[in-house]
Amino acid sequence: MVFFGMTASGKSTLGQAWAGRHHAPYYNTDRIRKELAGLRPEDKRPDAVGRGIYSQAFTERTYQTMLDQAGCDFASGELLVVLDGSYARRADRDRVRAAARAAGVKCAFLFCRCGEDEVRRRLSLRARDPEAVSDGRWEIYEHQRQTFELPATQVGEDDCLLVDTEQPVEALLQWLTAQFGGGAGPSN
């Protein structure tokens, strides 16, 4: 299952909660990216958009590392793996789909979103949290609003569900359970 969306959309909160509820491996791009760069998760790297550890090349390396780890999990018998990242480009989402097919598993994408006021509130809280892992900031959000390739269910991304993350996490987990049960495929 892939929890994706723009910065501060609630994807990490929900993805981590879903993984915890199902005792599933959980891979977060912020953590993997910083690990690959030799940093601690809470180290701040306010690199400009598309620069440093946030360059397209580093992002692709981060996503590939997550896919490699998920592949190892599936090979060892895991039935559910949770990936968490922006996956702002359809090409990145298509790579996940291809890896899932190769591993013989179903893939589902949860497009997390919330209103702009909530994004501002969450970013403000994050800026004051010394343990925050994400380096997402308002300027990142503004860039993503202009460049994010929204899922287009009418042209092959019908494995994406929209999730309004302004609801309580427990309510969202119950909704996801109704949609998916404990696996990564729709229950109907």
C-alpha positions as CSV (number, residue, x, y, z in Angstrom):
1,M,0.0,0.0,0.0
2,V,1.3,3.4,-1.0
3,F,0.3,6.5,1.0
4,F,1.1,9.5,-1.1
5,G,0.4,13.1,-1.6
6,M,1.8,16.6,-1.0
7,T,3.7,17.7,2.0
8,A,1.7,17.8,5.2
9,S,-1.1,15.9,3.6
10,G,-1.2,13.3,6.5
11,K,0.3,10.5,4.5
12,S,3.0,9.6,7.0
13,T,0.6,9.7,10.0
14,L,-1.9,7.5,8.3
15,G,0.6,5.2,6.6
16,Q,2.5,4.6,9.9
17,A,-0.7,4.0,11.8
18,W,-1.9,1.5,9.1
19,A,1.4,-0.3,9.1
20,G,1.4,-0.5,12.9
21,R,-2.2,-1.8,13.0
22,H,-1.2,-4.6,10.6
23,H,2.3,-5.2,11.9
24,A,3.6,-4.5,8.4
25,P,7.0,-3.2,7.3
26,Y,6.8,0.6,6.8
27,Y,9.1,2.6,4.6
28,N,9.1,6.4,4.7
29,T,10.9,8.5,2.0
30,D,12.1,11.1,4.6
31,R,13.8,8.4,6.7
32,I,15.2,6.4,3.9
33,R,16.5,9.6,2.1
34,K,18.3,10.8,5.2
35,E,19.7,7.3,5.9
36,L,21.1,7.2,2.4
37,A,22.7,10.6,3.0
38,G,24.3,9.5,6.3
39,L,22.0,11.7,8.4
40,R,19.8,11.0,11.4
41,P,16.1,11.1,10.7
42,E,15.6,14.3,12.7
43,D,18.5,16.2,11.1
44,K,17.2,19.2,9.2
45,R,18.1,19.6,5.6
46,P,16.2,22.6,4.3
47,D,17.6,22.2,0.8
48,A,16.0,24.2,-2.0
49,V,13.4,22.4,-4.2
50,G,15.2,19.9,-6.4
51,R,18.6,20.4,-4.8
52,G,20.8,18.3,-2.5
53,I,19.1,15.2,-1.1
54,Y,15.9,16.5,-2.7
55,S,17.3,16.4,-6.3
56,Q,15.4,14.1,-8.7
57,A,18.4,11.7,-8.8
58,F,18.4,11.4,-5.1
59,T,14.7,11.0,-5.0
60,E,14.8,8.2,-7.5
61,R,17.5,6.5,-5.5
62,T,15.3,6.8,-2.4
63,Y,12.3,5.3,-4.1
64,Q,14.4,2.5,-5.6
65,T,15.8,1.7,-2.1
66,M,12.2,1.5,-0.8
67,L,11.2,-0.8,-3.6
68,D,14.2,-3.0,-3.1
69,Q,13.4,-3.3,0.6
70,A,9.7,-4.1,-0.1
71,G,10.9,-6.7,-2.6
72,C,13.0,-8.4,0.1
73,D,10.0,-8.3,2.4
74,F,7.7,-10.0,-0.1
75,A,10.4,-12.6,-0.9
76,S,10.5,-13.4,2.8
77,G,6.8,-14.0,3.0
78,E,5.4,-10.6,4.0
79,L,1.9,-10.1,2.6
80,L,1.6,-6.3,3.3
81,V,4.2,-3.6,2.9
82,V,3.5,0.2,3.4
83,L,5.4,2.8,1.4
84,D,5.0,6.5,2.3
85,G,6.2,9.4,0.1
86,S,5.0,12.1,-2.1
87,Y,5.2,10.0,-5.4
88,A,4.4,13.3,-7.1
89,R,5.2,11.9,-10.6
90,R,3.1,9.3,-12.3
91,A,6.3,7.6,-13.5
92,D,7.3,7.0,-9.9
93,R,3.9,5.5,-9.1
94,D,4.2,3.3,-12.3
95,R,7.5,2.0,-11.1
96,V,5.8,0.8,-7.9
97,R,3.1,-0.8,-10.0
98,A,5.7,-2.6,-12.1
99,A,7.6,-3.8,-8.9
100,A,4.3,-5.1,-7.4
101,R,3.5,-7.0,-10.6
102,A,7.0,-8.5,-10.6
103,A,6.6,-9.6,-7.0
104,G,3.1,-11.0,-7.7
105,V,1.4,-8.7,-5.3
106,K,-1.5,-6.3,-5.5
107,C,-0.8,-2.6,-5.2
108,A,-3.1,0.2,-3.9
109,F,-2.4,3.9,-3.7
110,L,-4.0,6.2,-1.1
111,F,-3.9,9.8,-2.3
112,C,-3.9,11.8,1.0
113,R,-5.0,15.4,0.9
114,C,-6.4,18.1,3.2
115,G,-7.3,21.7,2.9
116,E,-4.7,24.5,2.7
117,D,-5.5,25.8,6.2
118,E,-4.8,22.3,7.6
119,V,-1.5,22.2,5.6
120,R,-0.5,25.5,7.2
121,R,-1.4,24.3,10.7
122,R,0.5,21.0,10.3
123,L,3.6,22.7,8.8
124,S,3.6,25.2,11.7
125,L,3.5,22.3,14.2
126,R,6.2,20.5,12.3
127,A,8.5,23.6,12.3
128,R,8.4,23.6,16.2
129,D,9.0,19.9,16.6
130,P,12.7,19.0,17.1
131,E,11.9,15.3,16.4
132,A,10.1,16.0,13.1
133,V,11.6,14.0,10.3
134,S,10.2,15.7,7.2
135,D,11.8,18.9,5.9
136,G,8.5,19.9,4.1
137,R,7.8,23.6,4.3
138,W,5.3,26.0,2.8
139,E,7.5,26.7,-0.3
140,I,7.7,23.0,-0.9
141,Y,3.9,22.8,-0.7
142,E,3.5,25.7,-3.1
143,H,6.0,24.0,-5.6
144,Q,4.0,20.8,-5.3
145,R,0.7,22.5,-6.0
146,Q,2.2,23.6,-9.4
147,T,4.0,20.4,-10.3
148,F,2.3,17.4,-8.6
149,E,0.9,15.0,-11.2
150,L,-2.5,14.2,-9.7
151,P,-3.7,10.6,-10.0
152,A,-5.8,10.3,-13.1
153,T,-8.2,7.4,-12.5
154,Q,-9.7,7.6,-16.0
155,V,-6.3,6.9,-17.6
156,G,-4.9,3.9,-15.8
157,E,-4.6,4.9,-12.2
158,D,-7.8,3.3,-11.0
159,D,-5.8,1.7,-8.1
160,C,-5.9,5.1,-6.4
161,L,-8.3,6.1,-3.7
162,L,-8.7,9.7,-2.4
163,V,-8.4,10.0,1.4
164,D,-9.4,13.2,3.2
165,T,-7.0,13.3,6.1
166,E,-8.7,16.0,8.1
167,Q,-10.7,13.2,9.7
168,P,-9.5,11.6,12.9
169,V,-6.9,8.9,12.3
170,E,-9.0,6.2,13.9
171,A,-11.9,7.0,11.7
172,L,-9.6,6.8,8.6
173,L,-8.2,3.4,9.8
174,Q,-11.7,2.1,10.1
175,W,-12.6,3.3,6.6
176,L,-9.5,1.8,5.2
177,T,-10.3,-1.5,6.9
178,A,-13.7,-1.5,5.3
179,Q,-12.1,-0.8,1.9
180,F,-9.1,-3.2,2.2
181,G,-9.4,-5.5,5.1
182,G,-5.9,-6.4,6.1
183,G,-4.4,-6.5,2.6
184,A,-3.5,-4.2,-0.2
185,G,-6.4,-4.9,-2.6
186,P,-10.0,-3.7,-2.5
187,S,-12.2,-6.0,-0.5
188,N,-15.0,-6.0,-3.2
